Amino acid sequence: MKKFIVIITFSASVVAAIFAANYFMLGKPMAETLKSDSRNSGIRMTARYGKYLLPSVLVIDVKEVADKNSAADVFRVLLQYAEKIQKMEFEKVNLNSKGKIKFYLKGDYFRELGEEYDFQNPVYTMRTFPENVYTLDGQNAFPTWTGGVIGVLGKQMEDFNEFHRQWYINDLLNNSNE
């Protein structure tokens, strides 16, 4: 009986340590990011390690977005969070919606977003972001556009909006219809 209690206590301690590490390293900075800007009100996102144990994978999960919030608001949270944890290194950043992985970013690109947040033109970042998004099979989710400026800008913004639809908007709409 004593051995059983030791095993249960040890197991509970390990689980508590895993959740604490996820919270203090990734979850708390996300909560601070959401609270730090009044425009983030209405957005609920979480962050954790891949499978709670893989420090090479960051999982960012959109849980809720209020009707008053736009795709640009959600994107701003992503960029603000990238800035907050820019010193951390990841191989991959999974972009989830309500617990389900939809896309991923390479860790180096996510870090670059954080490093450039203070000085990079946000419209440029919005336009070029989709070409850095990958599908689960490792393919580029959106093309890199070339050609005339007006045409390229239009296509890039279409891709930005489509990315957000596929990432979390469709899930939110489906849940509101149920």
Secondary structure, 3 states (H helix, E strand, C coil): CHHHHHHHHHHHHHHHHHHHHHHHHHHHHHHHHHHHCHHHCCEEEEEEEECCCEEEEEEEEEEEECCCCCHHHHHHHHHHHHHHCCCCCCCEEEEEECCEEEEEEEHHHHHHHHHHCCCCCHHHHHHHCHHHCECCCCCECCCCCCCCHHHHHHHHHHHHHHHHHHHHHHHHHHHHCC
